[in-house]
Amino acid sequence: MFNFLQKLFRPHGTARPAWRSVKLSPGQAARHARWVEQRVFLNWLGPYYKAYHLHKGGAGGSRGLRVEPLRESGRQGVLLFFDDSIGPGNFRHFYEHLGERVLALGYHRACADRGVKQRAGHTETTLKQLFKPNPTDCPTTGHCNQRFGLITIDLVALNGEPFFIRLATNAMLEPCFTPAGSFEELLKSLLDAPMPDPATQARIREYHDTF
């Protein structure tokens, strides 16, 4: 799998994806709001967080959700892999909700785009959200509070099938910013949540296939 990911992220020629702004339709927004209100996201927040720590501790296996650290220089992050038990509809809702959880940490969404790129043997489609910290000063230093730095959340699909969600941070190193919080703190803020009860688990099927 690691070799495949290396090939996936390796540049091929000079072709670049054509990026376009993306926005939920009123119907999609209403359905997503209901998904959030019903707290369907609890089916995956805690389990992904648990899978992350299992992998970090060397106990990750073939059962359960799969999580891997991001292997890119200059960025910290994690890959949350799609699982058939989630369904493409829920996975898209989960991607949108992760962005909403970032907003609640004192960020604003700088862009939400969709890019399509043809690669050898497959079509790669990426939904990308970029988040920047709100411009507030740290009361103790007077520097701009960068919180966890710049945050990107991508949903990558191959030939129309969801593959993974990539969550990554870039710290801003200019002296006018406070030091960035750790990626571990960010992940805890986003994913550490109670496990779902049976009623919440039963709602997975309702959103399994359609966003």
ZAMARGU-4260 file (C-alpha; in steps of 0.2 Angstrom, whole numbers, plus 5000, padded with zeros to 4 digits):
<rodrens>
0) 5000/5000/5000 | 5014/5012/5004 | 5022/5009/4987 | 5005/5013/4979 | 5003/5029/4989
5) 5021/5035/4984 | 5016/5032/4965 | 4999/5041/4968 | 5008/5057/4975 | 5023/5057/4964
10) 5022/5070/4950 | 5018/5065/4933 | 5024/5077/4920 | 5017/5095/4921 | 4999/5091/4921
15) 4989/5099/4935 | 4972/5096/4941 | 4959/5109/4935 | 4952/5116/4952 | 4934/5123/4953
20) 4925/5130/4968 | 4913/5118/4975 | 4897/5122/4986 | 4884/5111/4993 | 4867/5112/4985
25) 4852/5117/4996 | 4846/5099/4996 | 4863/5092/5001 | 4865/5105/5014 | 4849/5101/5022
30) 4853/5082/5022 | 4870/5085/5029 | 4862/5096/5043 | 4851/5082/5047 | 4866/5070/5047
35) 4875/5081/5060 | 4859/5084/5070 | 4857/5065/5072 | 4876/5064/5077 | 4880/5050/5064
40) 4898/5056/5064 | 4900/5047/5081 | 4901/5031/5071 | 4918/5036/5065 | 4926/5050/5076
45) 4931/5038/5090 | 4935/5023/5080 | 4947/5033/5069 | 4955/5040/5084 | 4957/5023/5091
50) 4964/5016/5075 | 4977/5030/5075 | 4983/5026/5092 | 4984/5008/5088 | 4994/5011/5072
55) 5005/5023/5082 | 5008/5010/5095 | 5012/4996/5082 | 4996/4987/5085 | 4987/4991/5069
60) 4980/4976/5060 | 4969/4971/5046 | 4953/4973/5056 | 4944/4989/5059 | 4947/5006/5052
65) 4963/5009/5044 | 4974/5025/5048 | 4991/5029/5042 | 5003/5044/5045 | 5005/5056/5031
70) 5022/5053/5023 | 5026/5070/5016 | 5041/5082/5020 | 5036/5098/5028 | 5018/5093/5034
75) 5011/5083/5048 | 4995/5073/5045 | 4986/5057/5044 | 4976/5047/5031 | 4959/5041/5036
80) 4955/5027/5024 | 4938/5023/5017 | 4930/5007/5022 | 4915/4999/5014 | 4906/4998/5030
85) 4905/5017/5030 | 4898/5020/5013 | 4902/5034/5001 | 4888/5045/5007 | 4893/5044/5025
90) 4911/5047/5020 | 4907/5063/5011 | 4897/5069/5026 | 4911/5064/5037 | 4923/5075/5026
95) 4911/5090/5027 | 4909/5088/5046 | 4928/5087/5049 | 4929/5104/5041 | 4915/5110/5053
100) 4924/5104/5068 | 4940/5114/5062 | 4929/5130/5061 | 4924/5127/5079 | 4942/5128/5084
105) 4944/5147/5078 | 4947/5145/5060 | 4939/5151/5044 | 4937/5141/5027 | 4948/5150/5014
110) 4943/5139/5000 | 4933/5123/4996 | 4938/5116/4979 | 4937/5101/4968 | 4951/5095/4956
115) 4951/5081/4943 | 4967/5074/4937 | 4970/5060/4924 | 4984/5048/4929 | 4991/5032/4921
120) 4976/5020/4923 | 4964/5030/4934 | 4956/5047/4937 | 4960/5055/4953 | 4947/5067/4960
125) 4951/5078/4975 | 4939/5088/4986 | 4950/5101/4996 | 4946/5112/5010 | 4959/5125/5016
130) 4957/5133/5034 | 4966/5148/5040 | 4966/5154/5059 | 4955/5169/5063 | 4966/5184/5065
135) 4967/5186/5084 | 4982/5190/5094 | 4989/5180/5109 | 4986/5191/5125 | 5003/5186/5132
140) 5014/5189/5117 | 5004/5201/5106 | 5008/5189/5091 | 4995/5182/5080 | 4988/5166/5086
145) 4991/5153/5073 | 4983/5139/5084 | 4988/5123/5074 | 4994/5132/5058 | 4986/5130/5041
150) 4975/5115/5040 | 4970/5106/5024 | 4957/5092/5023 | 4956/5082/5006 | 4944/5069/5001
155) 4953/5058/4987 | 4943/5047/4976 | 4950/5035/4962 | 4938/5032/4947 | 4924/5039/4957
160) 4927/5028/4972 | 4932/5035/4989 | 4950/5031/4994 | 4955/5042/5009 | 4953/5058/5019
165) 4969/5067/5021 | 4971/5079/5036 | 4987/5089/5036 | 4994/5105/5045 | 5008/5117/5040
170) 5015/5128/5054 | 5018/5146/5050 | 5036/5150/5055 | 5036/5169/5054 | 5041/5177/5070
175) 5024/5187/5071 | 5015/5171/5074 | 5014/5161/5090 | 5021/5143/5090 | 5009/5131/5082
180) 5000/5118/5093 | 5005/5100/5090 | 4996/5089/5078 | 4992/5077/5092 | 4982/5091/5101
185) 4973/5095/5084 | 4968/5076/5081 | 4962/5075/5099 | 4951/5090/5097 | 4944/5084/5081
190) 4942/5065/5084 | 4941/5061/5102 | 4923/5058/5105 | 4911/5045/5113 | 4908/5029/5105
195) 4891/5028/5096 | 4876/5019/5104 | 4865/5006/5095 | 4853/5020/5089 | 4867/5030/5081
200) 4874/5015/5073 | 4857/5010/5065 | 4857/5027/5056 | 4872/5022/5045 | 4862/5013/5032
205) 4851/5028/5029 | 4866/5038/5023 | 4877/5024/5017 | 4876/5027/4998 | 4869/5044/4995
210) 4876/5061/5000
</rodrens>
